C-alpha cells in the first residue's frame, strides 16, 4: 500500500486508504470537476457578475485545472449569452457548458454561443411537481425527450439534470429514466440534491440506481442546506460518479453548493485523485472571487479562510512554522496560504517568543519582564474579547521595556 495519505504537503489519515475501506467503494478511474460558479454561484442572493467578471473567473478556472466551466444560462440576458460566447472562445483546456431549460429555443441559443455542451434542467422532485409546476411525470418525460433530442441533433454534449432528484418518487424517477434511455439517451445524468436534504447513504443509493438503469456516467450536484454538500459529493464518487459539480467558495443559493476548493482538496488528499490541478492557486482564486462578488468568506472557511492556519495557543506554536503538518493536515503552502501566529488570551511563552522573532523586535532578557509582557498580552486579549494586534503588542513591549 503506497502512502497516498501523506506527502510534504498533506498528512491525512492512513485509514482512508486501508484495503478494507477502499474495497467498499466503486471509485471511478477519473473524476472531473464541473464548476458552476458563473451560473449557480451567481444565484447567491445579491451577487451580480458582469461579462468581464465572468470572463476573469473563467480564465482562472481554466488555468487552475477544472475540467468543465458552466458559463451561465444564455436565456437570462443578452449579456449572459455574450459572456458564454467570450468564455467559449477563450477557454484553453476546460470545456464550456451552458445551463438550459428543457426547451428547444434555450438549447439553440446555447449552441449559437459556442458551448461544448448543455446541462438540461427539468424538475423531478415531488414537491416541485406538485406545488410549483403542477406537472405530471408524462409532461416531464415529453419535455425531456424533446430537449435531449434537440441537443444531440446540434452535436452538444448533453447532461440531463433532473433537479430535486433527492425528493423524487423513486418508482416514477426510475420509470422516467427507463423511458429516456429507450427514446433519447443523453451523455450523462445528474443526481441533484437541490435542497441539500439527503445523507451520503441516500446519495450512494441514487447514484447506483441511475447507473443500473441507464449504464451512463453519473454526475453529482449538491447543496449545503444541512452541511452535507461535500460529504455527499464524495459519497457519490465512492458509488462511481465521474463528475462533481462545484462553486468557488461554496457560493450558491441559500447555504450554497459544494465548494470547489474543498472538493478538489478532498479528491486529492483523501481519495488520491490527481490531474495536475493547481492547488496553490486556490487562495488566489478565492480572494479574486470574493472581490468580484463582494461576498466575503468567514476566517474559518475550510481551505481558503484567512484564519485556517493561524495559532493563538502557545502549545505547539513553533511547529506552525517549523513543521506545519504536526499541527494541520494540510501544509498551508499547498493551498496558497501561510501559517500565522497571533496573540491573545490563550497565548503562552512560546507565543510571545514566536511573535517577537516574527516582528524582529528586541527580546526581553529579564524573565520577570518577559512574564509581565505575557500577562499583559493575556489580559488585553481578555478585555478585548479578541486578538492583540501587532501594533498593540509593540506598545506593550515598549511599555514594559521602556524603549
Secondary structure, DSSP 8 states (H G I E B T S, - for coil): ---TTBSSSBB--GGGG-HHHHTT----S--EEEE-TTTTGGGSTT----HHHHHHHHHHHHHHT-SEEE---TTS-HHHHHHHHHHHHH-SSSEEEEEEES-HHHHHHHHHTT-SEEEEEEE--HHIIIIII---HHHHHHHHHHHHHHHHHTT-EEEEEEESGGGS-HHHHHHHHHHHHHH---SEEEEEETTS---HHHHHHHHHHHHHHH-SEEEEEEB-TTS-HHHHHHHHHHTT--EEEEBGGG-SSTT-B-BHHHHHHHHHHTT---S---GGGHHHHHHHHHHHHT----TT-TTT-TTTTEE-SSTTTTHHHH-GGGT-SB-GGGGT---EE-BSTT--HHHHHHHHHHHT-----SHHHHHHHHHHHHHHHHHHTS-B-HHHHHHHHHHHH--
